[in-house]
Amino acid sequence: MKINKTCFNFVENRDFSFAVMVLFIKKNNDYSLLFELRSAGINQAGEVCFPGGKKENNESAIETALRETREELGISNIDVWGLLPFEHDLKGRIIQPVIGIIDDKDLKIEIDSAEVDHYFTCPLTFLLNNNPVKIKNIEDDYPALKKLFNNYHLYENFNDFCWLYENEAIWGLTGRIVRSLLGLIRNEK
């Protein structure tokens, strides 16, 4: 599979509060996305997310995402390809996704256990070839997801979608970012 990096731009929303690194790991001609599971001692513990965090001082979104990825996972040597359209979290804050790529032979991960429980990769082909599961009521529709969602507080009026990959649930803000990414990739084919 080939990804056309020209489908990403460098137009940043200057009002962003947080930035995340949507990191492609390239192995031969295959790509995977890197996700992490937030550690027990921080907000939204147990949730699958991209590495990232709050902007410091006058950082750009790219600087924020690179710094946070280095702090959380010890990853440097990332080639930045551009930005995705921004997203809003449930509190209305602007999240700016940054697209990066690293070759698997250059990938060295050192987890900061205060922020990250573990990481995993998901093949891009899996996400492209499998539609997300639409969930309106976890209790009735997918009771097995309660464990994957780590008893997250949105059960009662939940209306979202997720990809289920090897006992991990990619959903919420992270799922919306993945859906935006996949839309750009599909439009370039």
Helices and strands as residue ranges (DSSP letters): G 5-7, E 18-27, E 30-38, E 48-49, E 52-54, H 61-73, E 79-83, E 87-88, E 94-103, G 104-106, E 116-123, H 124-129, E 133-135, H 138-141, H 145-148, E 160-165, E 168-171, H 172-188
